[in-house]
Amino acid sequence: MNDKCVVLNAKKMNFDGKLDFSFYLLMLQYMMILNLSSAMQVQMKMLACGNHPRLL
């Protein structure tokens, strides 16, 4: 059996072959920013339509 390992971006890999923790943190921050902007867009649409609930 021939097993092959493909490394897509060696700069993000540690010597043990695992992704660097800082890369995971970067992706987490990116997803949080996208989530926040999506929530803000929903609130802006609600306010533009005259729907003024208590936005806490």
SULTA-V918384 format. One record per pair of residues at least 24 apart in sequence whose C-alpha atoms are under 10 Angstrom apart, sorted by the first residue. I is the first residue (numbers start at 1). J is the second residue. D is the distance in whole Angstrom. If there is no record, write none. Layout:
I_J_D / I_J_D
This chain:
none
